[in-house]
Amino acid sequence: MPVNKKSVTSPEEFNADDFSQAAIALHVSSSGEYAGQSPHAHRKGQLILSLRGAVRCEVEDALWLVPPGHAVWVPGEIPHRCRITKNADTCLLFIEPGTAAMPKICCTIAITPLVRELVLYLAEQEHAYSPDSKTARLAAVLLEHIPDVPVEALHLPVSDHPKIRIMAEALFNEPDDRRTLKHWAAHLAISERSLARLIKEATGMSFGRWRQQLHLMIALSHLSEGQPVQRVAGTLGYDSVSAFITMFRKALGKSPTQYFSSLD
């Protein structure tokens, strides 16, 4: 018998595949940091919507960062693992295959106010709703509007190559690490030219651009927790706050203050 839970403190408490409804939603709220399950997959596609805090979603070839007001889409049957920051508020929307024109690959999307409210409403309803119910009709409206939301590029391509994985984990753990490509090549026992080619082939980015994207993801995570810009700039090893703001503005078109104000 499927378990109807409207709110949980961990996604592991709920199995969406027990339900055949086109769309069901679940509210996840926890004061502590959630380190995530081991990689797993669902029959249903999953939209992970961050209301407060940030979500980091790992798939085989990329890391996805979800700041507040955004979501990451994980199609059905794709192994993934999610980590949620402390004091986060998250909604999970599970979509039955073939019921909405969703992307075939993982992506981050900006959530419109309408989609946000529909997801929140659905999270308050019984999951085993009947096909002719008000909930079913609103779920249909939600599935009609979700494919229209704008797709964003808040992800870090990492591939499954062990050398790139080593670099990614090291830089996530110590984001102020300013080692050059030459130093990384020596550390990984590979020539500088070969490492540059490997990064480009695996991620589609140069080493400098790839590290900047990683910094952007970490910055969004920390800023979404309420950390001041000055502290985040220091965490990432920037010499000045203005240099950090310049990087942020070039990447997202807005300063950190403007960016998060636009999400309210």
N, C-alpha and C positions, 0 to 999 in steps of 0.2 A: 504494500500500500504506500503510495508516494506520500512524503512528509511535507505538509504545507507550513513553511516558515517564511514570515514576512521580513524578519530582520535577524541577522546572525552576527557574531563577532569574528567568524572565520569562514571563508568560502567552503572549507572542507566539510562543514556541517550540512551541506545541501547538494543534492544531485539533480541537476536540471533535466537530465536525460530520462528521468522517471516520468516526465510529463510530455504529452503529445501536443499541447497547445502551441499555436503559432509563435507566441511571444510571452515570456514570463520574466518578471524582474524581482530582484532581491536586494535588500538594503544591508550593507555591511558597515558596522561602526565599531571601532576599537580604539582604546586609549593607548595600547602598546603597539610596537612595530610588528608587522606580520611578515615573516621571512619567506613565506610561500611554501606550497607543496612541491614535491619533486615534479619534473615535467610530466604533464598529463594532457589528455585531449577529451573533447566532448563531441557527441554527435551534432548538437546544436552549435551554431556560431555564437560567440560571446562578445558583447560590447561592454567594456569596463569603463564606467563613467566616474570621474573624480569630482566630488562636490567640495571636499576640503582635503588638504594634504596632496600627496603625489603617489602615483602608482608606476612601478617599473615592471615591464613585462618582457620576459626573455623568450625568444624563439630560437630556432637553430642558427639562423644567420644574421640576427639583429637584436638589439635591445631597444625597447620602445619606452619613452617617458611620457606620462600623462599628467600634466598640471591641472589644477582646478578649472572646471568649465570645459574640459576636453575629454575625449575618450579614445581608447584604442580598440580596434576591431580585430578579433581573432577568428577566422573562418573555422567551421567545424572540422574536426579530425586533425588539426594542426597542434602538435605537442607544444606546450608553453608552460611558463612558470611566472607567477606574479608576486611582487613584493610591494607592500603598502607601508608608507611612512606612519609614524606614531600620530595619534590624535586625528586620524584620517576619517573621512566620511565618503563612502563609495557606494555606487549602485551598479549591480550587474544585470545586464539585459541579455537573455538567452533567446536566440531566434532559430526556429525550426528551418532546416535546409529547404530552399525553394519557395519560401514565403515572402521574401523581399529581395530586391535587386542589389545585394550587397557585394562589395569587392571580393575577388577571389584570393587576395593576398592581405596580409596584415597592414594596417595603416592607422594613423592618428587622425581624428576628426574634431572640428570645433562644433560644440553642441549649441544649437539654437535654443532660445527660451521655450519655444513650443515643444521641441523634442524632450528637453529636460523635464518639463512639467508632466508630459505624458509618461515618461519613464518613472518619475516619482509616484504618479498616480497608480501605475501598474504594480509598483512594488508594494503598495498597500492593499492589493486585492488578493483574493484566494487564487492560487495557481491553477487549480483544477476547474476553471470557469467553463461554462457551457458555450457552445458555438453561437447561440442566439442571445447571449447576455450583453449588457452594456459594456462590460469589460472587454468582450470579444470585439465589439464595434470600435472601441477606442484603441485597442491593440492594432486593429486594421489601419486606423488613421496613422498611428505611430509608424507602422511598417511602410506606409506610403511616403512618409516624410523623411525618414532616416537616410535613404539613398541620396537625398538632395543636399545634405550638409557638406560643407567644404572639407576637403582632405588636406592635411598638413604633413610636414616632414620632420616630426619630432622623434627621430629614431637615429640610432647609431649602428650602421652596418658592421658586423664583426666577423662573419663567416664562421665556419667550424674549424679553421686552421689553428692548430695549437699555438703557434707563435703569436698570432693576432689575439687569440683568447688571453694569452699571458699578458700581453700589453694592455688589453682592455681592463682586465681585473686589477692590474697594478695601478693603472691610472684612475680607476674608480676609487680604489682604496687610498691613493695618495695623489689627488688631482693637482697638487702644486708641484709635482715632479716635472722639471723642465729639461729633462734629458733630451738631447738632440737625436735625430735619426741615426747619426753616426754612433752615438753611445748605445742606442737600443740595438743596433746591428751587432756591435761587439758583445753586448749582454746575451743576445740570442744566438751567437755563433753563426752569423750569416753576413754576407757582404752588404754594404750600405745600398748598393745599386739593386741587389736582389731583394732586399727588404722593401725598398721603395716600390719596386715592381709588384711584389706580392700584395702590399697594401692597396695599391691602385687597382689591381686585378680583382681582389677580393671585396673591396668596399666601394670602388668607383671614385675614391677621393685620394688626394695627396695626404701625406702624413700630417702636415700642418692643418689642413682642412678637417681631417678626421679628428684630430685632438681638439680642435676648436668646437666641433659638434659635440664631442663628449663633455667639454666644459659647459656648453650651453645646456645640456640635459641635466648636469649636476646643479647648475645655477638655478634652473627652473624648480628642481626638487627642493633645494634649500630655501629659495625665496618663497615658495608656496607654504613652507612651514612657518613663515613670518620672520626669518632671519634678516637682519639689515643688510643692505647692499654692500656696505663697507666690509662686513665680516665675510660675505660670500666672495667678494673680490680677493680678500686675503687667503681664503681657503683654496682658491684656484691658482694662487701664486702670481696674481697681477701686481705690478709695481704701484699702480694707482687705481683709484675708483673710476676715474675718467676713462682709463684704458679699458677697463671691464665694461663700462656702459657703452663705449664705442663698439666693442665686439658684439654686445647684446643687440644694439640698435641695427647694426649691419645684418645680423642674422634674422631678426624678427620685425624690423622696421619701426620699432618703438623702444623707448627706454624701459627699464624694469618697472618703474612706477606707472608709466603709461600702459604698459602691457597688462599688468594685473588690475589696473583700474578698469580696463576695457572688459574684463571678465565678470565684473560685478553686475 
